[in-house]
């Protein structure tokens, strides 16, 4: 007997048939196929529905034309109440068009009553395919759960990373900045007490003071790059404008930011996501675009925040858009997806590239993250 049948002690088959003689012939054909089939016979619509609701069978065999129910109705009831159970029509006559239509509507197979030798192979094949479908569905569900867990973990890791960068930026700015400022004050005190005729020593202290000033500026730059304070104090728009100004100063590429909304001081995850996406977009402009101008638009539409970054460069190719080795693009796509958003990139040769990120203002991912954090407090 087929392995799909051997996998269970008895295969529970529900037979819908109004003719006792035909029902006996069907059961006889099944018994000849082996001892593993348990058949329960019903002959009307009400009994058919009651049996399915009481206990879902492994397989349904149904005549196509009965006084109280037709084949299409039986199929529709089965698909509603037990969609994973295969249904095979066992009928006296079935025109080609009707047979094709039943298969289109979801029937597994059909067997003519004068060719019942086909019944057992058809049943075995239907059970095997149902088992394979169930296995695939379970695998897909497990994969979906794993993907969901990875997404949740990724959201948490992104949050932890940003929190760590905030902490490091604060310590770098406060601790190192204060120490360097204190060192400069001591150096100034020392220089004021040096003999006025010691020109070499005065030159040295001035050089040291200038070096300390440069180091203080470097500390501030590093702290700002780790986490610009304006993002948390003044909101996303101010942070985008600050970053655009920095970009324009460093590269000479014109960068204009236009906002079609007033309020942009949202929760940390949303602000951070858009800011990091913007930073990566500008990095790609520097590396690949050969652009002279970048236009940035921040807007709100349909409960989503939309960030559009458009350059007038050479345009990105489809191959590069979908290149799995483009870690930067993969990173910002994932960052948007983690918050329930999408990121689209469109480029035309010689016409520039447009990057559009859309993220809901209210994100399930952020809700899960906050729930996760609260559960640990």
N, C-alpha and C positions, 0 to 999 in steps of 0.2 A: 504494500500500500504506500501511497505517496507520503513523503516526510511531513508535509503540512498536516496530513490527517493523523499520522502517527504521533505528532507532538501533543495530542490531547487524547484522553481515554475514550471519550465519545464526542462525536461532532453533532451538535444540536441543530437539527434541520427543521424548519417550519414549512409545512406544505399547505398551500392555499389551493384547494381543488374541490369543486362541487360534485364531481362524479366519483362515487365510492369505488367503482371498477377501475377507473383511471388512477385513483389514489393508490389502490392496491398494486397496480402494475408499476407505478413509480417506486413504491417501497420495495417491491420485489427486485427491481433493477438495482436499487441501492444495496440491498442485502447481498446480491450476487457480487457486488463490487468489494465486499468485505464486511466484517462485523463492527466496524467503528462508527456507524451512522445510527443516530437515534432520531426518529422522525415523529413529529407531532402533526396531526392532520386537522385543519379547520376548513369550513366550507362556506363562510360568509364574512362580510366586511366587519361586523361587530366582533365576532370571535377573533378575527385576524388582529384587529387593533388591541383588543384586550390581552391577547397572548404576547404581543410585542411589548406592551406596557408592563406586563407582569415579569417577563424574563426575555431579554434580548437574545435571539438565536445566533448561531454562528453563520447560518446561511438560510436564505429564503428561496423556495421553489414555488412558482405561482402559475396557474393557468392564466390565459390572457382574457378569456370571456367567461364571466360568471354572472348569475342573475342579479346579485347584489353589488357587484363591483367589477370594474374593468381593469385591464392591465396597467394603464397609465395611472389610474387612481391608486392602485396597490403600490406601484413604484413610488409615487409621490408621498404616500403615507410612510413607506419604509425609509425614504430619504430624509423625511422630517424627524422620525422617531429613532431611527438607528442608521445614520448615514454611512457608517463604516461597514455595514453588513452587505455582502454581495447578494444580488437577486438574479435568479435565472428563470426565464419564462419556459415552462413546459406546456406546450400547446398542440392542438391538433393541426391547425393550419395558421400560417402567419405569412401574409404577403411580404414581398421583398421591401417595399416602401415602409410598411409598418415595422418590420424587423429592424431596419436601419434607424427608424425614428426612436424605437425603444432603446437602442444602443446609444444614440445621441443623448437621450434623456437620462442615461446613467445605468441602464440594465447591464449586467455583466455578460450575459450570453442568452441564447435561446436554443431549446432542444425540441424537436418535433416528436410527438408521442409515438409515431410509427418508427422512430429511430432512437429508441431509448438506450441503445448500446453506447451512444455518445454521452449519456447522462453522467456516469461516474467520472470519466476523464474531464468533463466540463466542470463538475463539482470540485474535483481535486485542483484543477487549474485556478478556479475562482478562489478557493481557500488559500492556495499558495500565494496568489497575487495580493490577497487581502492581508496576509501575514507580512509580506514584503512592504506593503503600503504602511502598515502599522509600525513596522520597524523603522522605515524612513521618517515617518512622522515623529516617532519618539526621538530619533537622532536629531531631527531638525529642532524639536522642542528643547532638547538638551543643549544644542548649539545656541539656540536663541537665549536660553537662560544664562549660559556661560558668557555670551556676548553682552547681555544686560549687566551681569556681575562685573565684567571687565570695564564696561562703560562707567558704572557706578564707582569702581575703584579708580578709574582714570580721572573722573571728576574730583574725587577726594585727593588724589595725588597732585592734580593741578592746583587745588586749593592750598594744600600743604606747601607746595613749592612757592606759591605767591606769598604765603604767610612768612615763609623762611626768608624770602627776598626782602620783604618789608622789615623783618627783624634785623637782617644783616645791614640793609641800607641805613636803618636808624642807628645801629651801633657804629657803623663806619662814619656816618656823618657826625654823630654826637661824641663818641669816644675819641676817634682819631682827630676829628676836627678840633675838639676842645684841647686835646693834648698838643696839637701843632700850634694852635693859637697861644697856648700857655708858653710853649717853647719860644715863639717869636717875641712874646712880651719879655721873657727872661733875656733873650738875645739883645733886645732893644735896651734893656736896663744895663746889661753888660757893656754895650757899645757906648752908652752915655758916660761910662766911667773910665773908658780907655784914655790914655794920654793923647791930647790933640795932635801932637807931633808924630804919633804912630800911624802914619798914613796907610801902611800895608795892612795893619790890623783893622783899621776902619773899612778899607776896601773889602777885606775878607768878611767882616760882619755884614756889610751891605749885600755881598754875594750870597751869604748864608740866608739872610732875610728874604731875598728874592727867591731863593730855592724853596724856602718854607712856604712862601706865597703860592708858588707853582704847585707844590704838593697839596696845599689846602684846596686849590682849584681842582686838582686831579681827584681828591677825595670826594668833593662835592659832585663832580661829574660821574664818578663811579656809583655813588649813592643814588644819584638821579636816574642813571641807566638801570640800576637794579629795580627801582620803583619810584617813578616821579611822584612827588608829594601832591602835585596839583591834581592828579587823578582822583585822589581821595578827598581833597579839600574843596576843589572847585568843579569837579565832574568831568565827564568824558569829553565834552566839546572843548573845554579849556585845555585838556591834556592833548587832544588832537592838534589844536592850534599851536601849542608849545612844541610838539614833536615836528609839525610841519615847518615851523620857523627854524628849528635846529637843523632839519634836513636841508632846507633852502640855504642856510648859512654855510653848511659844510660842503654841499655839492654844487651850488649855483643853479640848481634846477628849481624853477618857479613851482611853488606848492600852495594852492589856494583851497581853503576850507570853507564850505557853505553849509549852514545848518537850517533845516526847515522845521525846527522844533526849539522850544525854549528850555525845557527841563531836561538835563542830561546827568543829573546826580543820582544814579540808580545804585542797586546793590553791587557789591564788590566784584562778584563773578561776571556780571554782565559788562561792567565798565572794563574790567581786566581783559575779557575776551576780545572786545572790539579794539582795545588799545594794542594788544599783542598782534592781532590780525593786521592792523594798520602798520605796525612796525615791520612786520614781515613783508607786507606789500611794498613798502618803501625800500626795503633791502633788495627785493627782486628788481625794482626799478633801477637801482644803482648797478646791480650786477648784470642785468640782461637787456634792459629796455632801450638804452641809448636815447632817452627822452629829454626834452627840454622843458616840459611842463607837466604837472600832475594836478588834476582837479579832484577834490574830495567832497562828497555830499553825505550828510547825515540827516536821516528823515525817519518818520514813523508812519507805518501803513498797516492797517488790519491787525493791530495788536503786536506788530513786529517792529523792531528797530532795524533800520537798513543803513548799511555803510557801503558806499560806492567809491572806489578809487580808480580813476581813469587816467592813463598816461597817453602821450602822443608819440610813443616810441615805435619800434619796428614791429611790434605785435608778437605775441606768443603763439607757438604752433600747437596743434591738437596733441601731437606726440609728447610735448613737454607738459601740457596740462595734465595728461593721464600717466605721466612717467612715475612709476612707483618708487624710483630712486630720488625723486624730488622731496627730500625730507621736510623742507620748509613748507611747501604746499600741502603735503600730507598732514603736517602738524597743525596748520590753521584750519584745514578741513575738519580734522578731528576735534579741534577746540570748539568750532561752531556746532558740530554734531553733538558734542557732549552736553550742550545746553539746548538741544532740540532744534537747532538751526541748520541752515544750509549755506554752502559757499559755492558760488559759480564764477568761473573765469572764462572770459571770451576774448579772443584776439584775432585780428585781421592783419595780414601782412602789410606793413607800411602804414597801418591805420591805428596802431596802438593796442593797448590791452585794458580791459575793464574787469575789475574784481568786485563782486557784489556779495556781501555777507548779510544774511537775514536771520535774526535770532528773536524768539518770542520774549516780550518783556517779562512774562511769567513763565518760568521754565520748570518742568517736572524734575529735571536733573538737579536744579538748584534746591527744589523742595526736598528731594531725597537726601541731598547733601546736608541740608540744615537739620533734617530729621535724624540723620546719622550722627551729626555733631551733638544734638540735644540728648541722644540716647547715651552718650559717653560722659555727660556732665552730671 
